[in-house]
Amino acid sequence: LVAGGTIYVRRGGSVLRETEKTSGKTLRKLAKGAAVTVIAVDGGWTQVKADGITGWMRTSVLGPDPGK
């Protein structure tokens, strides 16, 4: 995962959160295959920008291919 790079959501209904915690406020849910831009990576969480909204997603739900 590289800052500024585009990656894709691998699991439908994945949550974009305000903070890097599972208890963080939900900003929106993203569909499988949605493209997001990487901002930063911190352990098991990746900060991304999607549709103009910046938040955190679990790194495990992100990948390089939109269909996988």
GIJOQUI-V458935 format. One line per field, one symbol per residue. psi: psi as a letter, one per 40 degrees, with the letter a starting at -180 (. if undefined). burial: I if it has 24 or more other C-alpha atoms within 12 Angstrom, else O. A space follows every 50 residues. Layout:
# GIJOQUI-V458935
psi=???
burial=???
This chain:
# GIJOQUI-V458935
psi=hhheihiihehieihhidifieeihhdiiiihehhihhdihgbeihhihh fehhaiihdeeiiehde.
burial=IOOOOIIIIIIOOIIIIIOIOOOOOOOOOIOOOIIIIIIIIOOOIIIIII OOOIIIIIIOIIIOOOOO
